[in-house]
Amino acid sequence: MASRELISYDKGVAVKVLKWASPIFLTFYLVWSLLPLFIMLVASLKDLLDAFSVPKPGDWAGVTIFFDFSPTLTHYVALFTENGFGTYLFNSLVASIGSAVIAVTFGSMCAYSLSRSEFRGKKDLLFWIISTRMAPIVAVIVPLYAIFRSVDLVGTLPGLILAFTTFNLPFAIWMLKGFFDGVPYAIEEAAQVDGQNRFQAFVTILPLVAPGIGAFVILCILFAWNDFLFATIIGSGGAKTLPAATKELVQPQNIDWGKIMAAGIVTTAPMIPLGLLVRRYLVAGLTMGAVKE
Amino acid sequence: MTTRASSEGHPALSDQDWGFATVDQKPEIYNPQPSRMFYVYLAMPAVLLLAAITIYPFLWLIYMSFHKVGFGNASDVFVGVKNFARLFNDSKYLQGWGLLLKYSAICLSIQVVAGVSLAVILNNSRHEKILVTLFLMPMMVSPVVAGLLFYYLYNGTFGWYHWIFQSLGILDETSILGSADTALYGIILVDVWQWTPLITLITLAGLKRVPQDQLEANMVDGAGSISNFFHVSLPNIYPFLLIAVLLRFMDNFRFIDAILALTGGGPGNATRLLPVYLFDVSFKFFKLGRGGAIALTLLIVTIILGMILVKVLEDPARKKALSGDTDG
């Protein structure tokens, strides 16, 4: 608290300018950040005529026509009745939850054993794991597509789940290893003294890392849900997800913007609360555990 | 011996000060104990799955890059290093690297300046929590949806952002994506919109760990808050920023979703960054051999970047700075 008092000793002009500029910058950034989302929401509720009306360039007072419309849900209804978005929503749910559960189940077992054992080449193994996560998807998708096609996994949900697992599994292993590193070995030792075997001892400490496991399931769902390249190429045909289906609404002629904006809302809306739910783990998750809050 | 068997791997117990811990390393390797096998079994499913979905495609990629890949019944023809040799004469390939670097440099400069300023303003401010929550919402948007959303906003006849640009006199009738001079900035703005909050979050995490006593000591020496930022806070958050920049740079290799939705590489080749070009070669022209060669060069650069990242992460001094004394 002492520092606060000390800061008030600043009297330079630069400091004064900064004090003035800060709220302006903050307001500007807030608008810049949220305006696109707000426009997407409003455009999804407008009928086509309203959505296409903008004032003349320079006519700042004309902005009010943005709000001059009667809200309609036709685009949402059309998405689910005409475009089959129900199926895509189902595909998105199954593929992202499926891959998240697989990644975290196998990932926690692997992370635990990597955390508790020492062997030659462990560093190399860890680097290999993290590098599979960082590999550009465009670079590996061609061979992956060829392999998936040869075993008839293209256009199927199991295939898509497997494809999402390529980036979720290394993520889960890497993050959960950090979590298990923080659990003292003495707990498992005590469990073993009580007569449990090694696997039971492993299960004993799982509740201690449960918050982490839950958060990483959600982060894996988020990554898989938002993925586009795998979803269009591996999922094309029978397992289209929401982002892929949304992109397909863009046709060379006659782009139905109302529908596209509605599809964007349908894709985005579930992820915002999920993301905020794991807010505490977000930074760690997006920096591969390098930075913790 | 039994105590050792169960305590291996635990950092505190395998420490030298137990005396016997360092004595016999050899038998452990040559005569694996049952407990060691337990770890192997536990790790096996994940490692096998990962190997199947990464090593096999990787080998396939190497094979493809040395062949002219045939279609249907046509068989692959071995062409040696021709696929690689041709890359040096491929202007789009070289231009792709240039654009990728230019795009990343501009994106990252804007993101770091805006993200750090935002973090400094937000740190310990009254509404920090709610504002941070609002700011990070764009990060949850699927990149392809973000691309489509800005595609709509940039539209030359009814896009609201285009209207704003036009009203401010920045653009004439041509939309930002319509001209080769401005299209790159159009896709940069989308990346800035989505990912500046990540830099802000990372910087905030760093600012929370700047030692209070250093700040106070500097101020006792007569420094103001601006000097404090440059001489105390910035050196302290530097490792955080380095990681953020490296990660974002690598993501630019990974994610082309928004660019595919916005321009698909056009107009002309103005936004055909290397990963976008690779996508075209493989999925539009179906030149899988050449695509393999491009993919391999891209992968090698990513792996080198990854090695740098891991080095940065494992540098003991940085590790200490990053984990800090306060944990969350």
Boltz contact constraints between the chains, C-beta under 6 A:
constraints:
  - contact:
      token1: [A, 3]
      token2: [B, 215]
      max_distance: 6.0
  - contact:
      token1: [A, 3]
      token2: [B, 216]
      max_distance: 6.0
  - contact:
      token1: [A, 6]
      token2: [B, 219]
      max_distance: 6.0
  - contact:
      token1: [A, 7]
      token2: [B, 225]
      max_distance: 6.0
  - contact:
      token1: [A, 10]
      token2: [B, 224]
      max_distance: 6.0
  - contact:
      token1: [A, 10]
      token2: [B, 225]
      max_distance: 6.0
  - contact:
      token1: [A, 12]
      token2: [B, 224]
      max_distance: 6.0
  - contact:
      token1: [A, 14]
      token2: [B, 226]
      max_distance: 6.0
  - contact:
      token1: [A, 22]
      token2: [B, 121]
      max_distance: 6.0
  - contact:
      token1: [A, 26]
      token2: [B, 121]
      max_distance: 6.0
  - contact:
      token1: [A, 33]
      token2: [B, 135]
      max_distance: 6.0
  - contact:
      token1: [A, 33]
      token2: [B, 138]
      max_distance: 6.0
  - contact:
      token1: [A, 36]
      token2: [B, 149]
      max_distance: 6.0
  - contact:
      token1: [A, 39]
      token2: [B, 160]
      max_distance: 6.0
  - contact:
      token1: [A, 40]
      token2: [B, 149]
      max_distance: 6.0
  - contact:
      token1: [A, 52]
      token2: [B, 158]
      max_distance: 6.0
  - contact:
      token1: [A, 54]
      token2: [B, 158]
      max_distance: 6.0
  - contact:
      token1: [A, 54]
      token2: [B, 163]
      max_distance: 6.0
  - contact:
      token1: [A, 57]
      token2: [B, 166]
      max_distance: 6.0
  - contact:
      token1: [A, 57]
      token2: [B, 167]
      max_distance: 6.0
  - contact:
      token1: [A, 58]
      token2: [B, 167]
      max_distance: 6.0
  - contact:
      token1: [A, 106]
      token2: [B, 45]
      max_distance: 6.0
  - contact:
      token1: [A, 106]
      token2: [B, 46]
      max_distance: 6.0
  - contact:
      token1: [A, 107]
      token2: [B, 46]
      max_distance: 6.0
  - contact:
      token1: [A, 109]
      token2: [B, 42]
      max_distance: 6.0
  - contact:
      token1: [A, 110]
      token2: [B, 43]
      max_distance: 6.0
  - contact:
      token1: [A, 110]
      token2: [B, 46]
      max_distance: 6.0
  - contact:
      token1: [A, 113]
      token2: [B, 39]
      max_distance: 6.0
  - contact:
      token1: [A, 113]
      token2: [B, 42]
      max_distance: 6.0
  - contact:
      token1: [A, 113]
      token2: [B, 43]
      max_distance: 6.0
  - contact:
      token1: [A, 116]
      token2: [B, 9]
      max_distance: 6.0
  - contact:
      token1: [A, 117]
      token2: [B, 9]
      max_distance: 6.0
  - contact:
      token1: [A, 117]
      token2: [B, 39]
      max_distance: 6.0
  - contact:
      token1: [A, 118]
      token2: [B, 9]
      max_distance: 6.0
  - contact:
      token1: [A, 127]
      token2: [B, 310]
      max_distance: 6.0
  - contact:
      token1: [A, 131]
      token2: [B, 303]
      max_distance: 6.0
  - contact:
      token1: [A, 131]
      token2: [B, 306]
      max_distance: 6.0
  - contact:
      token1: [A, 132]
      token2: [B, 54]
      max_distance: 6.0
  - contact:
      token1: [A, 134]
      token2: [B, 250]
      max_distance: 6.0
  - contact:
      token1: [A, 134]
      token2: [B, 302]
      max_distance: 6.0
  - contact:
      token1: [A, 134]
      token2: [B, 306]
      max_distance: 6.0
  - contact:
      token1: [A, 136]
      token2: [B, 253]
      max_distance: 6.0
  - contact:
      token1: [A, 136]
      token2: [B, 254]
      max_distance: 6.0
  - contact:
      token1: [A, 136]
      token2: [B, 275]
      max_distance: 6.0
  - contact:
      token1: [A, 136]
      token2: [B, 298]
      max_distance: 6.0
  - contact:
      token1: [A, 136]
      token2: [B, 302]
      max_distance: 6.0
  - contact:
      token1: [A, 138]
      token2: [B, 275]
      max_distance: 6.0
  - contact:
      token1: [A, 138]
      token2: [B, 278]
      max_distance: 6.0
  - contact:
      token1: [A, 138]
      token2: [B, 279]
      max_distance: 6.0
  - contact:
      token1: [A, 139]
      token2: [B, 295]
      max_distance: 6.0
  - contact:
      token1: [A, 139]
      token2: [B, 298]
      max_distance: 6.0
  - contact:
      token1: [A, 139]
      token2: [B, 299]
      max_distance: 6.0
  - contact:
      token1: [A, 140]
      token2: [B, 57]
      max_distance: 6.0
  - contact:
      token1: [A, 142]
      token2: [B, 282]
      max_distance: 6.0
  - contact:
      token1: [A, 142]
      token2: [B, 288]
      max_distance: 6.0
  - contact:
      token1: [A, 142]
      token2: [B, 291]
      max_distance: 6.0
  - contact:
      token1: [A, 143]
      token2: [B, 57]
      max_distance: 6.0
  - contact:
      token1: [A, 143]
      token2: [B, 60]
      max_distance: 6.0
  - contact:
      token1: [A, 143]
      token2: [B, 61]
      max_distance: 6.0
  - contact:
      token1: [A, 144]
      token2: [B, 57]
      max_distance: 6.0
  - contact:
      token1: [A, 166]
      token2: [B, 53]
      max_distance: 6.0
  - contact:
      token1: [A, 169]
      token2: [B, 50]
      max_distance: 6.0
  - contact:
      token1: [A, 185]
      token2: [B, 10]
      max_distance: 6.0
  - contact:
      token1: [A, 198]
      token2: [B, 38]
      max_distance: 6.0
  - contact:
      token1: [A, 226]
      token2: [B, 142]
      max_distance: 6.0
  - contact:
      token1: [A, 228]
      token2: [B, 144]
      max_distance: 6.0
  - contact:
      token1: [A, 228]
      token2: [B, 257]
      max_distance: 6.0
  - contact:
      token1: [A, 243]
      token2: [B, 142]
      max_distance: 6.0
  - contact:
      token1: [A, 243]
      token2: [B, 144]
      max_distance: 6.0
  - contact:
      token1: [A, 247]
      token2: [B, 144]
      max_distance: 6.0
  - contact:
      token1: [A, 257]
      token2: [B, 152]
      max_distance: 6.0
  - contact:
      token1: [A, 260]
      token2: [B, 148]
      max_distance: 6.0
  - contact:
      token1: [A, 264]
      token2: [B, 145]
      max_distance: 6.0
  - contact:
      token1: [A, 264]
      token2: [B, 149]
      max_distance: 6.0
  - contact:
      token1: [A, 267]
      token2: [B, 142]
      max_distance: 6.0
  - contact:
      token1: [A, 267]
      token2: [B, 145]
      max_distance: 6.0
  - contact:
      token1: [A, 268]
      token2: [B, 141]
      max_distance: 6.0
  - contact:
      token1: [A, 268]
      token2: [B, 145]
      max_distance: 6.0
  - contact:
      token1: [A, 271]
      token2: [B, 140]
      max_distance: 6.0
  - contact:
      token1: [A, 272]
      token2: [B, 137]
      max_distance: 6.0
  - contact:
      token1: [A, 272]
      token2: [B, 140]
      max_distance: 6.0
  - contact:
      token1: [A, 275]
      token2: [B, 140]
      max_distance: 6.0
  - contact:
      token1: [A, 283]
      token2: [B, 201]
      max_distance: 6.0
  - contact:
      token1: [A, 283]
      token2: [B, 205]
      max_distance: 6.0
  - contact:
      token1: [A, 286]
      token2: [B, 198]
      max_distance: 6.0
  - contact:
      token1: [A, 287]
      token2: [B, 243]
      max_distance: 6.0
  - contact:
      token1: [A, 290]
      token2: [B, 243]
      max_distance: 6.0
  - contact:
      token1: [A, 290]
      token2: [B, 313]
      max_distance: 6.0
  - contact:
      token1: [A, 291]
      token2: [B, 202]
      max_distance: 6.0
  - contact:
      token1: [A, 291]
      token2: [B, 205]
      max_distance: 6.0
  - contact:
      token1: [A, 291]
      token2: [B, 240]
      max_distance: 6.0
  - contact:
      token1: [A, 293]
      token2: [B, 205]
      max_distance: 6.0
  - contact:
      token1: [A, 293]
      token2: [B, 328]
      max_distance: 6.0
